[in-house]
Amino acid sequence: MISFGSVFLELVFGHVPKLPGPGEEIFTDDFAVSCGGAVTSASAAAAAGASAGLCTVLGDDLGSGVVQEFCTRQGVDLSPALRVRRRSAGISVVLNFDGDRAFVTHKPPWPAGDAAETERWRRVLRRDRPAWCYVHGRAGVPDFLRDARAQGTRTVLDISLEADRSRDLVIECVALADLFVPNEAELCRLTGADCLPAAVAAARDWGTPMVVTRGAAGALMVTADGVTEVRDGVREVEVRDLTGAGDTFAGAMIGALVQGAPLLAAVAAANAAGADAVSRLGACGEVEVAGFSSAGRTLGATFVESIAAGRLADLAGLARASQDPGETGPGS
């Protein structure tokens, strides 16, 4: 399988009693650095035993370095990713409060004149021909889904936090996907229904099987055969952070499907993975980053050293190139 999308460096704060107002500072004892975005589903699929790849853009920023080293440790294939010499990973500050999260996020702008990211996704899709892929509904994704269907790649579609602003586009994507995985609140907003049964009834008209995640209540599997409540795999945990739980669920489910599991068993495995996800801080759990962790050689330290070495080599090359042809260096 391949997960397609952006990646983020996450600064995650545990439970706070409220959001700070102007000029106010709030303290919490619970903090972690993590990474998220498309890396979450890819790493969950790899943890489930599948061959998993990540199609994203990786630059020379700290967030990209953390993602690269995390993927190396988790066995996620980065050959579908594009490498660039600029900042590419987003940065999200996550505040957990009142049983949910609030985000402040920065994404580096896409360079003017570059082709849309989804165009490169389509090229990777045609080149690598994965059995399954995971993607969020957005502009350009309908054509991606058509390509996948034409070549026999099966697709799992999720929706992002801003899906309310592009409802018609998301519904177009749903109709083209093989499996749709919204959570309960997302499905209600997308359909305009005031309860889950009404939302499921409305969404069934789109013709795509669904797995609707419901947190501690498990999931609903909605297929042509009917609606099945799946609670297997759910266990009671201390909920620390909901960030990335849906992506982890989807990745674990795809990981099981890739290995031949029936959908019911795959959803049960995904329930278990989702329970693990909410018990930790950050979409991928805590990662060690230089300046935030003191345990051994951290992810960030290794990346910073490699970037520094590369830039020193560049500077040395420039210095040699600037010398006159007959000039010699010290000691020669």
N, C-alpha and C positions, 0 to 999 in steps of 0.2 A: 504494500500500500504506500501511497504518497500523500502527505498533508501539504496543502497549498495555502500560503498566506504570509502575513507579516509576523515578525517576532519582536519581543519587548524585554527590556530589563525592568524588573519589578522591585520597588521599594515598598514593602508591605508592613503596615502597622496593625498590630492586634487590636483587640476591642478598645475603643475609646468611648467615654460616656456621652460625648456629643461632638459635633463638628466645630472647629474653632471659628469664632467670629473675627471681624477685623481687629487687628492688634492683639489678638488673644493667642496664647500658646497652650496646647494640650499635651500631657505626657502619658506615655504608655510603656509598660515593661516588656511588651511582646513585639518583637521586630524581626524581620528576615529579609534577605535579598533573594530573589528568585528570578526565573525567566518564564515567559509565557507567550501566548499567541499560537501559531501553528506548531511550534515545537512541543506543545503540551500533548496534542493528540498523537503526534508521531512517536513520542517517547512512551506514551501509554500503550500504543500498539506493539512497540518493541518489547516492552515489559511483559506483554501478553504472549510473547513468543513468535510474533510475526516479523517478517522482513519489512522494515519501515524506512521510508525516506522523507526528506524535508525539502520542499521547493519554496525558497524564500530568497531574500537578498541579504548577504552578509558583508559588512563593511569593515573598516578599521577602527571602530568604536568599541568601547568596553562591553556594551550589551551584546554586540555580535560575537565578541570573543568568549563571553560567558556561554552563549548559546552553542558555539562551536565545541567548546570543551565538554559541556554537558552532553551533547549529542555523541561525542566520541566515547564518553563513559557509558552511555546508555545503549550504544550500538545502533544509533540512527545514521543512515546513509545520507551524506551531504552532497553527493554528486549532482543531484538535481538543483542545488542552490547556485545562485549567481554571486560571484565575488567582485566587490568594487572597492576602490580606494577613496572612500568617503564615509560619512556617518549614514547608517541605514536603519539600525534598530530603534524602535520607539522606546520611550521611558515612561513608565506608569508609577504614580504614587497611589497606593491602595490604602484606604482607611476603612477599617471594619467597625461598624457601629449599628446598634438597633437591629441586629440579626441580618444585616446585609452589608454592602460595600458602597463606597463612593470612590471615584477615580479622578485623578488629574493626569492627563496623558499628553505627551508631545511626540509627534511623528515627524522625522526629518522630511522636508518637502521632496516630492518626486522631481528629478531634474527636468527642466523644460526641454522639449524636443525628444525625450526618450519615449519609446513605444510604451503603450499601456502594459502594466505588469501582467494582466491576464493574457496578453498576446504571447508572452514568454511562457506562461503556464501551458498554453495550448501546444506550443512546440515541445515542451518537456513531456506532456501527455502523449503526444504522437510518437516521440522518440522512445520513451521508456515503457509505454504500454502497461501500466500497473493493473493488477486485478481489481483493486479498489482504490478510490481516492476520497479525500475529505476536503470540503471547501465550504465557505460561507457565501451566502447570496449577496451579490453586489453587481455593479455595472460590469459588463463583459462576461459574466459567469454563464448566462444562457448559452452563448456560443461554445464555451468550454464544455458545458454539459451535453450539448448536441454532438460535439466531437467525441466525447467519452462514450456516448450511446452508440455512435456509428462504429466504433472500433471494439465494442464489447467490454469496455471498462465500466465497472459498477461504481456508483457515486452515492456518497452520504452527504446530505446538505444540512447545514446549521444556519442560524441567523445571528446577526450581531446586535449589539445594544441599540444601534441607530436604525434598526429595521423599520421602525414606525414611519420613518420619513420616506421609505421606498417600498411601500406595501405591494404595489402592483408588480414591481420587479421581483420581489421575493416570491410572490405567488407564481410568477412565470417560471422561476428557478425550481420551485417545488414540483411543478408538473413535469419537469424534465429530469428530475433526480430519481434514483432507485429507492432511496430511503430518506425520510425527513426526520430530524431529531431536535425538535424544539423542547423547551421546558413548558410547564403548564401555563405560567404567566405570559410567556411569549406567544403561545398559541391563542390564548384568549384575546390578547391585543391584536394579533394579526387578523383574526376572524371577526373581531368586534363583539364577541359573545361575552356574556356576563358569568358563565360557569363552564367548567371543563366539558361536561357532556354535550352542551350546545356547541362548543368550539370544535370538538371531535366530529360531531355530525356535519358541521359546515365544512371542515377541512377534508372530509372523506370525498367530497365532490371533486377535489383536485386530482384524485386518482392515484396518489402515491402512498405506499405504505408508510406508516409513521411509528416512531417510538417516542413517546412523550415522557420526559423525565419529571419526577414528582418529589425529589429529595428523599426524605425519610420514608415516604409512602411508596418508594420504588418507582415503577414505570408502567405506562400503558402501551401495549403493543397493538397497533391498529392495522389490520390487513384485510384483504378481501374476505377472509374467513370469519371476521368479527373483531371484537375488542377483548383483549386478555390483560388482566392485571398481573404484573410480575413483581413479586416481593422477594423472591429467592435472591440471596446475595446481600440483602440489606442487613446492616447490623448497627447497633446503637454506638455512636461515637460522640466525643466532645467536638462540636462544630467550632472551628477556629477561623476558617476563611472559605468562602464559597468560590473564590476566584479559580477559574479553570476547571471546575467540577464537570461542567457539560462537555468540554473538550476531552477531559480524561475519560468520561463515560463513553463518548463516541469512539475514541481511539482504542479503548479496551474492547468494545463491541466489534469494531472492524478487525482487530487482531484475532478475535475468536472466529469471525466469519471467514477470514483469509485461510484459516486452518481447517475449515470444513464444518464448523459447528452450526447447528440449526439456529435460527434467529432467537428462539426462546432461550436456549442455553447461552447464546452470546449476550443477550440482555441481562441475564442473571449475573454473568461475569462482569458486565459493565456496572451493575448495581454495586458489586463489591469494590470495584476500582473507584467508583464515585464516593463511596463511604470513606475510603482511605484518603481521597483527595481533600475532602472538607476537614479532615482532622489535622491538616498541616497548614502552614502559612505559605502562600504563593501558589501559582498555578502548577509549578513543577516541584514544590517543596523547597526547602532552604538549600541554597547552593553557597559554597564558600567563595568569597570574593575578597581580594586584597583590600585592607583598610576596614573591613567589616568582620573579618574572621581571623583568628590566630592559629588555626589548625593547619600545620604543615604548609606545603606549597599549594597555595590556593588557586582556583580557576583564574581569578583576575590577575594574580601575580604572574602566572605563566604567560598569559596573553600580553600583558604590558611589557614583559621582558622580550617577547618575540617581536612585537611592534617596534620597540626601541632598537633592537638589533637590526631590523630591516631598515629603519630610517638612518641609522648610523652608516650602514653599508651604502645607502643612497648618497649620503653626504660625502662619503669617501670617494665614490665614483664621480661625483660632480667636481670634487677637488682635483682628481687626476685629469679629468677632461679639460679643466681650465688651465692646466699647465702648458707652456709652449712645447712644441715637439722635441726641442733639444734640451729642455730643462730636466734636471734630475732631482729626485727627492733627497731628503736628509740621509746621510750614511751611504750614498751610492758612489 
